[in-house]
Amino acid sequence: MPNRDFPDNEDRKLEKALTNKIIDGYFGSSESWLRAILRMCYFSLGYVDGQLVFVVECPNQAVAKRLSRKTYPFRGVVYYLTDDFSAGGRSLFCYWDEKQAIWNCFDTRTNSWQSLSSLTSTTANTE
């Protein structure tokens, strides 16, 4: 996730390429509405509490909430990307709340929303 204090779309090329690759390869047979809203998002891998997670950065609250109700298609994405049998199916669906200056994220591990002051991507070691 980018630092909201320093937005730079040039630095997001890798995340956008990853997003498009996943949508085309993994969600190719999904409903068209799902593919359409996913193209508005950024995907990344990161670690939360030492666990590899799939992060979906949504453009707004409406998209994040809609995706949070449709978590089943995302359960295998970490395995799809890493071929790691021990990787969990944990995902975060996040959006930036400008007024409160926080990230609001739906965590599929707890099936609940949480507020985070920052989200930073870390390189997920998949070897």
N, CA, C and O atoms as a DFTB+ gen file, in Angstrom:
508 C
 N C O
     1  1       0.835      -1.173       0.000
     2  2       0.000       0.000       0.000
     3  2       0.881       1.237       0.000
     4  3       1.899       1.274       0.691
     5  1       0.519       2.200      -0.728
     6  2       1.329       3.406      -0.765
     7  2       1.085       4.260       0.466
     8  3       0.045       4.156       1.117
     9  1       2.046       5.095       0.769
    10  2       1.862       6.071       1.816
    11  2       1.023       7.192       1.227
    12  3       1.403       7.765       0.206
    13  1      -0.090       7.516       1.833
    14  2      -0.993       8.528       1.284
    15  2      -0.385       9.930       1.296
    16  3      -0.887      10.826       0.618
    17  1       0.688      10.125       2.060
    18  2       1.349      11.429       2.056
    19  2       2.175      11.642       0.792
    20  3       2.485      12.782       0.445
    21  1       2.531      10.577       0.108
    22  2       3.385      10.667      -1.066
    23  2       2.804       9.845      -2.222
    24  3       3.442       8.891      -2.668
    25  1       1.627      10.187      -2.711
    26  2       1.069       9.390      -3.807
    27  2       1.898       9.557      -5.070
    28  3       2.257      10.672      -5.450
    29  1       2.191       8.453      -5.705
    30  2       2.977       8.488      -6.918
    31  2       2.509       7.348      -7.806
    32  3       2.847       6.188      -7.572
    33  1       1.737       7.681      -8.817
    34  2       1.189       6.657      -9.691
    35  2       2.257       5.890     -10.446
    36  3       2.022       4.748     -10.841
    37  1       3.425       6.481     -10.660
    38  2       4.511       5.771     -11.335
    39  2       4.973       4.574     -10.512
    40  3       5.351       3.546     -11.075
    41  1       4.947       4.695      -9.192
    42  2       5.362       3.600      -8.326
    43  2       4.321       2.498      -8.253
    44  3       4.597       1.441      -7.686
    45  1       3.151       2.703      -8.800
    46  2       2.070       1.737      -8.710
    47  2       1.985       0.832      -9.924
    48  3       1.080       0.002     -10.007
    49  1       2.909       0.972     -10.875
    50  2       2.854       0.174     -12.097
    51  2       2.905      -1.325     -11.811
    52  3       2.171      -2.094     -12.431
    53  1       3.754      -1.746     -10.890
    54  2       3.854      -3.159     -10.566
    55  2       2.546      -3.665      -9.947
    56  3       2.056      -4.737     -10.303
    57  1       1.988      -2.886      -9.020
    58  2       0.731      -3.299      -8.403
    59  2      -0.385      -3.384      -9.438
    60  3      -1.191      -4.313      -9.393
    61  1      -0.448      -2.438     -10.366
    62  2      -1.486      -2.462     -11.391
    63  2      -1.280      -3.636     -12.334
    64  3      -2.249      -4.267     -12.756
    65  1      -0.040      -3.934     -12.668
    66  2       0.235      -5.096     -13.518
    67  2      -0.175      -6.384     -12.815
    68  3      -0.760      -7.271     -13.437
    69  1       0.125      -6.493     -11.529
    70  2      -0.286      -7.649     -10.744
    71  2      -1.806      -7.751     -10.709
    72  3      -2.366      -8.834     -10.879
    73  1      -2.462      -6.634     -10.492
    74  2      -3.921      -6.597     -10.458
    75  2      -4.508      -7.107     -11.767
    76  3      -5.379      -7.977     -11.758
    77  1      -4.045      -6.581     -12.879
    78  2      -4.569      -6.997     -14.181
    79  2      -4.282      -8.467     -14.464
    80  3      -5.134      -9.162     -15.016
    81  1      -3.099      -8.951     -14.096
    82  2      -2.747     -10.353     -14.298
    83  2      -3.677     -11.267     -13.500
    84  3      -4.146     -12.282     -14.015
    85  1      -3.938     -10.911     -12.261
    86  2      -4.818     -11.728     -11.419
    87  2      -6.236     -11.711     -11.963
    88  3      -6.884     -12.755     -12.031
    89  1      -6.720     -10.552     -12.348
    90  2      -8.084     -10.456     -12.875
    91  2      -8.223     -11.300     -14.134
    92  3      -9.189     -12.050     -14.279
    93  1      -7.263     -11.181     -15.042
    94  2      -7.330     -11.925     -16.299
    95  2      -7.170     -13.431     -16.084
    96  3      -7.878     -14.227     -16.700
    97  1      -6.246     -13.816     -15.215
    98  2      -5.957     -15.232     -15.030
    99  2      -6.830     -15.933     -14.020
   100  3      -7.278     -17.056     -14.254
   101  1      -7.075     -15.290     -12.905
   102  2      -7.775     -15.942     -11.800
   103  2      -9.272     -15.670     -11.813
   104  3     -10.065     -16.541     -11.454
   105  1      -9.663     -14.463     -12.224
   106  2     -11.074     -14.084     -12.214
   107  2     -11.682     -14.048     -13.611
   108  3     -12.760     -13.486     -13.803
   109  1     -11.002     -14.639     -14.580
   110  2     -11.456     -14.597     -15.964
   111  2     -12.843     -15.159     -16.184
   112  3     -13.557     -14.701     -17.076
   113  1     -13.240     -16.139     -15.392
   114  2     -14.564     -16.739     -15.576
   115  2     -15.579     -16.236     -14.546
   116  3     -16.690     -16.759     -14.464
   117  1     -15.201     -15.222     -13.762
   118  2     -16.121     -14.650     -12.773
   119  2     -17.120     -13.724     -13.441
   120  3     -17.022     -13.420     -14.630
   121  1     -18.082     -13.284     -12.647
   122  2     -19.096     -12.363     -13.152
   123  2     -18.435     -11.079     -13.651
   124  3     -17.425     -10.639     -13.102
   125  1     -19.013     -10.483     -14.697
   126  2     -18.433      -9.281     -15.294
   127  2     -18.440      -8.108     -14.319
   128  3     -17.522      -7.289     -14.353
   129  1     -19.452      -8.002     -13.447
   130  2     -19.484      -6.895     -12.478
   131  2     -18.303      -6.988     -11.527
   132  3     -17.728      -5.970     -11.143
   133  1     -17.937      -8.219     -11.144
   134  2     -16.811      -8.400     -10.234
   135  2     -15.508      -7.988     -10.915
   136  3     -14.705      -7.271     -10.319
   137  1     -15.288      -8.425     -12.141
   138  2     -14.080      -8.028     -12.877
   139  2     -14.026      -6.519     -13.062
   140  3     -12.951      -5.927     -12.967
   141  1     -15.168      -5.885     -13.325
   142  2     -15.200      -4.432     -13.549
   143  2     -14.788      -3.668     -12.300
   144  3     -14.000      -2.727     -12.393
   145  1     -15.303      -4.051     -11.130
   146  2     -14.923      -3.301      -9.938
   147  2     -13.511      -3.642      -9.482
   148  3     -12.843      -2.811      -8.866
   149  1     -13.047      -4.855      -9.776
   150  2     -11.673      -5.201      -9.422
   151  2     -10.664      -4.378     -10.210
   152  3      -9.573      -4.101      -9.714
   153  1     -11.008      -3.989     -11.416
   154  2     -10.091      -3.172     -12.226
   155  2      -9.904      -1.770     -11.631
   156  3      -8.972      -1.064     -12.015
   157  1     -10.763      -1.364     -10.713
   158  2     -10.611      -0.080     -10.029
   159  2      -9.694      -0.183      -8.815
   160  3      -9.369       0.831      -8.197
   161  1      -9.281      -1.384      -8.471
   162  2      -8.514      -1.637      -7.253
   163  2      -7.037      -1.860      -7.562
   164  3      -6.632      -1.983      -8.718
   165  1      -6.250      -1.909      -6.494
   166  2      -4.843      -2.298      -6.565
   167  2      -4.675      -3.529      -5.694
   168  3      -5.208      -3.587      -4.586
   169  1      -3.931      -4.521      -6.193
   170  2      -3.667      -5.735      -5.441
   171  2      -2.213      -5.746      -5.007
   172  3      -1.334      -5.261      -5.718
   173  1      -1.977      -6.298      -3.847
   174  2      -0.607      -6.503      -3.394
   175  2      -0.584      -7.654      -2.396
   176  3      -1.622      -8.076      -1.887
   177  1       0.607      -8.149      -2.130
   178  2       0.814      -9.136      -1.083
   179  2       1.548      -8.450       0.041
   180  3       2.398      -7.592      -0.198
   181  1       1.233      -8.815       1.247
   182  2       1.911      -8.242       2.389
   183  2       1.843      -9.180       3.568
   184  3       1.312     -10.286       3.466
   185  1       2.371      -8.745       4.669
   186  2       2.336      -9.528       5.894
   187  2       1.597      -8.747       6.964
   188  3       1.843      -7.558       7.163
   189  1       0.691      -9.424       7.648
   190  2      -0.006      -8.861       8.803
   191  2       0.119      -9.888       9.913
   192  3      -0.262     -11.046       9.741
   193  1       0.645      -9.472      11.038
   194  2       0.866     -10.381      12.169
   195  2       1.692     -11.593      11.742
   196  3       1.450     -12.704      12.214
   197  1       2.657     -11.389      10.859
   198  2       3.527     -12.456      10.411
   199  2       2.898     -13.423       9.421
   200  3       3.515     -14.422       9.051
   201  1       1.682     -13.137       8.991
   202  2       0.980     -14.014       8.050
   203  2       0.867     -13.338       6.694
   204  3       0.565     -12.148       6.603
   205  1       1.112     -14.109       5.644
   206  2       0.980     -13.604       4.287
   207  2      -0.489     -13.322       4.000
   208  3      -1.344     -14.178       4.227
   209  1      -0.784     -12.119       3.499
   210  2      -2.165     -11.739       3.195
   211  2      -2.230     -11.122       1.805
   212  3      -1.255     -10.566       1.301
   213  1      -3.390     -11.236       1.213
   214  2      -3.694     -10.625      -0.065
   215  2      -4.433      -9.336       0.243
   216  3      -5.471      -9.360       0.905
   217  1      -3.910      -8.207      -0.229
   218  2      -4.486      -6.896       0.073
   219  2      -5.140      -6.335      -1.182
   220  3      -4.523      -6.271      -2.245
   221  1      -6.394      -5.932      -1.043
   222  2      -7.126      -5.293      -2.126
   223  2      -7.400      -3.860      -1.685
   224  3      -8.205      -3.620      -0.786
   225  1      -6.724      -2.917      -2.324
   226  2      -6.925      -1.503      -2.013
   227  2      -8.030      -0.979      -2.926
   228  3      -7.852      -0.868      -4.139
   229  1      -9.155      -0.663      -2.331
   230  2     -10.336      -0.241      -3.084
   231  2     -10.383       1.279      -3.198
   232  3      -9.853       1.981      -2.336
   233  1     -11.014       1.794      -4.255
   234  2     -11.051       3.240      -4.453
   235  2     -11.982       3.961      -3.489
   236  3     -11.845       5.166      -3.277
   237  1     -12.928       3.231      -2.902
   238  2     -13.876       3.877      -1.979
   239  2     -14.557       2.832      -1.111
   240  3     -14.372       1.628      -1.287
   241  1     -15.344       3.326      -0.175
   242  2     -16.035       2.471       0.787
   243  2     -17.036       1.536       0.104
   244  3     -17.147       0.371       0.488
   245  1     -17.751       2.019      -0.882
   246  2     -18.771       1.201      -1.550
   247  2     -18.155      -0.040      -2.190
   248  3     -18.703      -1.135      -2.068
   249  1     -17.032       0.121      -2.865
   250  2     -16.368      -1.016      -3.504
   251  2     -15.849      -1.984      -2.439
   252  3     -16.021      -3.196      -2.567
   253  1     -15.220      -1.459      -1.399
   254  2     -14.692      -2.318      -0.332
   255  2     -15.808      -3.116       0.333
   256  3     -15.647      -4.309       0.590
   257  1     -16.923      -2.477       0.610
   258  2     -18.027      -3.186       1.256
   259  2     -18.624      -4.244       0.341
   260  3     -18.985      -5.329       0.797
   261  1     -18.730      -3.938      -0.939
   262  2     -19.277      -4.931      -1.868
   263  2     -18.357      -6.142      -1.963
   264  3     -18.830      -7.279      -1.962
   265  1     -17.058      -5.913      -2.046
   266  2     -16.118      -7.030      -2.113
   267  2     -16.067      -7.813      -0.799
   268  3     -15.861      -9.026      -0.808
   269  1     -16.253      -7.130       0.319
   270  2     -16.210      -7.816       1.609
   271  2     -17.351      -8.814       1.770
   272  3     -17.276      -9.714       2.607
   273  1     -18.396      -8.660       0.980
   274  2     -19.519      -9.604       1.020
   275  2     -19.336     -10.738       0.014
   276  3     -20.165     -11.645      -0.061
   277  1     -18.263     -10.688      -0.750
   278  2     -18.012     -11.682      -1.797
   279  2     -16.579     -12.192      -1.639
   280  3     -15.779     -12.084      -2.567
   281  1     -16.253     -12.744      -0.476
   282  2     -14.872     -13.121      -0.183
   283  2     -14.469     -14.484      -0.737
   284  3     -13.277     -14.747      -0.891
   285  1     -15.408     -15.337      -1.034
   286  2     -15.060     -16.694      -1.469
   287  2     -14.091     -16.729      -2.661
   288  3     -13.130     -17.498      -2.630
   289  1     -14.311     -15.922      -3.709
   290  2     -13.389     -16.004      -4.855
   291  2     -11.942     -15.630      -4.526
   292  3     -11.038     -15.935      -5.304
   293  1     -11.712     -14.977      -3.390
   294  2     -10.374     -14.501      -3.057
   295  2      -9.582     -15.490      -2.206
   296  3      -8.390     -15.284      -1.977
   297  1     -10.218     -16.549      -1.738
   298  2      -9.564     -17.467      -0.800
   299  2      -8.321     -18.135      -1.352
   300  3      -7.384     -18.400      -0.599
   301  1      -8.289     -18.410      -2.628
   302  2      -7.143     -19.108      -3.200
   303  2      -6.120     -18.230      -3.881
   304  3      -5.184     -18.747      -4.490
   305  1      -6.267     -16.912      -3.798
   306  2      -5.376     -16.030      -4.547
   307  2      -3.932     -16.128      -4.058
   308  3      -3.019     -16.158      -4.884
   309  1      -3.693     -16.179      -2.753
   310  2      -2.323     -16.261      -2.252
   311  2      -1.675     -17.552      -2.749
   312  3      -0.521     -17.538      -3.177
   313  1      -2.390     -18.643      -2.699
   314  2      -1.847     -19.896      -3.219
   315  2      -1.602     -19.796      -4.723
   316  3      -0.577     -20.263      -5.220
   317  1      -2.541     -19.187      -5.446
   318  2      -2.402     -19.005      -6.897
   319  2      -1.127     -18.245      -7.232
   320  3      -0.454     -18.560      -8.214
   321  1      -0.792     -17.250      -6.427
   322  2       0.381     -16.417      -6.692
   323  2       1.686     -17.047      -6.226
   324  3       2.735     -16.817      -6.827
   325  1       1.630     -17.838      -5.161
   326  2       2.860     -18.298      -4.532
   327  2       3.096     -19.799      -4.601
   328  3       4.221     -20.246      -4.376
   329  1       2.085     -20.581      -4.900
   330  2       2.172     -22.048      -4.836
   331  2       2.587     -22.515      -3.443
   332  3       3.220     -23.561      -3.298
   333  1       2.234     -21.745      -2.429
   334  2       2.573     -22.064      -1.048
   335  2       1.390     -22.780      -0.408
   336  3       0.363     -22.163      -0.122
   337  1       1.537     -24.095      -0.184
   338  2       0.442     -24.871       0.388
   339  2       0.074     -24.414       1.801
   340  3      -1.066     -24.584       2.232
   341  1       1.035     -23.836       2.519
   342  2       0.762     -23.411       3.886
   343  2       0.188     -21.996       3.960
   344  3      -0.213     -21.546       5.034
   345  1       0.147     -21.298       2.836
   346  2      -0.388     -19.933       2.835
   347  2      -1.888     -19.978       3.108
   348  3      -2.616     -20.787       2.534
   349  1      -2.327     -19.102       3.985
   350  2      -3.743     -19.041       4.293
   351  2      -4.500     -18.277       3.232
   352  3      -3.909     -17.709       2.315
   353  1      -5.777     -18.269       3.362
   354  2      -6.627     -17.558       2.424
   355  2      -7.031     -16.198       2.943
   356  3      -8.105     -15.700       2.606
   357  1      -6.192     -15.591       3.755
   358  2      -6.540     -14.313       4.385
   359  2      -6.418     -13.167       3.404
   360  3      -5.428     -13.046       2.682
   361  1      -7.450     -12.321       3.390
   362  2      -7.465     -11.130       2.538
   363  2      -7.895      -9.922       3.350
   364  3      -8.625     -10.040       4.333
   365  1      -7.426      -8.755       2.916
   366  2      -7.871      -7.475       3.458
   367  2      -8.455      -6.661       2.318
   368  3      -7.826      -6.525       1.269
   369  1      -9.647      -6.119       2.509
   370  2     -10.285      -5.228       1.546
   371  2     -10.316      -3.849       2.201
   372  3     -11.053      -3.627       3.161
   373  1      -9.511      -2.923       1.676
   374  2      -9.291      -1.646       2.359
   375  2      -9.681      -0.450       1.493
   376  3      -9.638      -0.500       0.264
   377  1     -10.060       0.620       2.178
   378  2     -10.270       1.907       1.520
   379  2      -9.765       2.997       2.456
   380  3      -9.757       2.835       3.676
   381  1      -9.347       4.104       1.866
   382  2      -8.800       5.242       2.604
   383  2      -9.930       6.187       2.974
   384  3     -10.678       6.640       2.106
   385  1     -10.056       6.485       4.264
   386  2     -11.050       7.435       4.749
   387  2     -10.365       8.790       4.907
   388  3      -9.614       9.017       5.856
   389  1     -10.643       9.692       3.948
   390  2      -9.989      11.012       3.936
   391  2     -10.270      11.815       5.213
   392  3      -9.365      12.436       5.771
   393  1     -11.511      11.799       5.664
   394  2     -11.895      12.611       6.832
   395  2     -11.145      12.189       8.086
   396  3     -10.682      13.036       8.851
   397  1     -11.024      10.890       8.300
   398  2     -10.370      10.397       9.510
   399  2      -8.883      10.101       9.302
   400  3      -8.155       9.844      10.260
   401  1      -8.443      10.138       8.051
   402  2      -7.050       9.854       7.700
   403  2      -6.619       8.472       8.205
   404  3      -5.560       8.315       8.813
   405  1      -7.472       7.474       7.934
   406  2      -7.166       6.096       8.321
   407  2      -7.599       5.141       7.214
   408  3      -8.417       5.480       6.358
   409  1      -7.035       3.956       7.253
   410  2      -7.471       2.866       6.392
   411  2      -8.536       2.086       7.135
   412  3      -8.358       1.761       8.309
   413  1      -9.627       1.785       6.479
   414  2     -10.639       0.881       7.005
   415  2     -10.536      -0.399       6.189
   416  3     -10.617      -0.373       4.961
   417  1     -10.358      -1.517       6.881
   418  2     -10.121      -2.780       6.200
   419  2     -11.032      -3.879       6.732
   420  3     -11.222      -4.024       7.940
   421  1     -11.585      -4.642       5.809
   422  2     -12.318      -5.843       6.178
   423  2     -11.320      -6.984       6.145
   424  3     -10.675      -7.224       5.124
   425  1     -11.191      -7.689       7.264
   426  2     -10.241      -8.792       7.406
   427  2     -11.009     -10.105       7.336
   428  3     -11.881     -10.359       8.167
   429  1     -10.693     -10.936       6.357
   430  2     -11.429     -12.192       6.201
   431  2     -11.094     -13.198       7.294
   432  3     -11.831     -14.165       7.487
   433  1     -10.000     -12.987       8.006
   434  2      -9.684     -13.898       9.119
   435  2     -10.665     -13.721      10.261
   436  3     -11.091     -14.699      10.875
   437  1     -11.027     -12.471      10.552
   438  2     -11.938     -12.189      11.663
   439  2     -13.350     -11.861      11.194
   440  3     -14.265     -11.739      12.009
   441  1     -13.530     -11.720       9.885
   442  2     -14.822     -11.298       9.317
   443  2     -15.340     -10.021       9.979
   444  3     -16.516      -9.905      10.324
   445  1     -14.425      -9.076      10.140
   446  2     -14.802      -7.806      10.758
   447  2     -13.984      -6.665      10.155
   448  3     -12.946      -6.879       9.528
   449  1     -14.483      -5.452      10.364
   450  2     -13.803      -4.246       9.903
   451  2     -12.884      -3.754      10.996
   452  3     -13.206      -3.839      12.181
   453  1     -11.726      -3.235      10.587
   454  2     -10.786      -2.634      11.523
   455  2     -10.204      -1.378      10.906
   456  3     -10.126      -1.248       9.684
   457  1      -9.802      -0.468      11.749
   458  2      -9.181       0.772      11.298
   459  2      -7.689       0.688      11.538
   460  3      -7.234       0.263      12.599
   461  1      -6.928       1.106      10.518
   462  2      -5.474       1.091      10.611
   463  2      -4.947       2.469      10.248
   464  3      -5.417       3.089       9.294
   465  1      -3.978       2.942      11.003
   466  2      -3.439       4.272      10.707
   467  2      -2.558       4.260       9.478
   468  3      -2.431       5.278       8.799
   469  1      -1.946       3.124       9.180
   470  2      -1.116       3.039       7.975
   471  2      -1.083       1.606       7.475
   472  3      -1.241       0.649       8.234
   473  1      -0.877       1.498       6.206
   474  2      -0.648       0.204       5.558
   475  2       0.539       0.394       4.653
   476  3       0.549       1.288       3.807
   477  1       1.528      -0.432       4.823
   478  2       2.675      -0.367       3.938
   479  2       2.926      -1.740       3.373
   480  3       2.855      -2.741       4.086
   481  1       3.216      -1.784       2.111
   482  2       3.526      -3.048       1.468
   483  2       4.898      -3.497       1.899
   484  3       5.816      -2.693       2.059
   485  1       5.021      -4.786       2.082
   486  2       6.332      -5.371       2.274
   487  2       6.503      -6.400       1.185
   488  3       5.525      -6.950       0.678
   489  1       7.714      -6.654       0.833
   490  2       7.951      -7.659      -0.183
   491  2       7.695      -9.021       0.422
   492  3       8.316      -9.398       1.416
   493  1       6.793      -9.746      -0.170
   494  2       6.463     -11.075       0.303
   495  2       7.458     -12.055      -0.284
   496  3       7.534     -12.208      -1.503
   497  1       8.214     -12.713       0.560
   498  2       9.185     -13.695       0.104
   499  2       8.443     -14.976      -0.239
   500  3       7.870     -15.619       0.641
   501  1       8.450     -15.345      -1.494
   502  2       7.697     -16.520      -1.918
   503  2       8.609     -17.680      -2.288
   504  3       8.163     -18.652      -2.896
   505  1       9.863     -17.584      -1.931
   506  2      10.787     -18.672      -2.275
   507  2      10.984     -19.570      -1.086
   508  3      11.727     -20.548      -1.167
